[in-house]
Amino acid sequence: FPSHDMQQILAITDLLTEGLLIFNNEKSKFDSWLSSSNLSLNGRTPMSLFDTQTGLREVQNCLHRIEYGNFA
């Protein structure tokens, strides 16, 4: 893999690991969240934003809001 691709893969892996923890290791709920449109992401699905660093940051911010009780 080119280094940019590897960085993207690592960022996605980190995000998925963190997200699963935020969802209390309830994989089916987390998978559902990843593939559902989200108002906090302008109606996009979290998974649809995995192709850019900016998109990953948006998803991570959304996960942090969930973690701290502001359900997104």
Contacts in CASP RR format, 6 or more apart in sequence:
PFRMAT RR
TARGET T0000
AUTHOR 0000-0000-0000
METHOD contacts of the structure
MODEL  1
FPSHDMQQILAITDLLTEGLLIFNNEKSKFDSWLSSSNLSLNGRTPMSLF
DTQTGLREVQNCLHRIEYGNFA
1 9 0 8 1.000
8 51 0 8 1.000
8 53 0 8 1.000
8 56 0 8 1.000
11 53 0 8 1.000
11 56 0 8 1.000
12 50 0 8 1.000
12 56 0 8 1.000
15 50 0 8 1.000
15 56 0 8 1.000
15 59 0 8 1.000
15 60 0 8 1.000
15 63 0 8 1.000
18 60 0 8 1.000
18 63 0 8 1.000
19 30 0 8 1.000
19 63 0 8 1.000
20 27 0 8 1.000
20 30 0 8 1.000
22 30 0 8 1.000
22 63 0 8 1.000
22 66 0 8 1.000
22 67 0 8 1.000
23 29 0 8 1.000
23 30 0 8 1.000
23 33 0 8 1.000
23 66 0 8 1.000
33 46 0 8 1.000
34 45 0 8 1.000
34 46 0 8 1.000
34 47 0 8 1.000
35 45 0 8 1.000
35 46 0 8 1.000
35 47 0 8 1.000
36 45 0 8 1.000
37 43 0 8 1.000
37 44 0 8 1.000
37 45 0 8 1.000
38 44 0 8 1.000
38 45 0 8 1.000
38 46 0 8 1.000
38 62 0 8 1.000
38 72 0 8 1.000
39 72 0 8 1.000
40 62 0 8 1.000
40 65 0 8 1.000
40 72 0 8 1.000
41 49 0 8 1.000
41 58 0 8 1.000
41 59 0 8 1.000
41 62 0 8 1.000
46 59 0 8 1.000
46 62 0 8 1.000
49 55 0 8 1.000
49 56 0 8 1.000
49 58 0 8 1.000
49 59 0 8 1.000
50 56 0 8 1.000
50 59 0 8 1.000
62 72 0 8 1.000
65 71 0 8 1.000
65 72 0 8 1.000
66 72 0 8 1.000
END
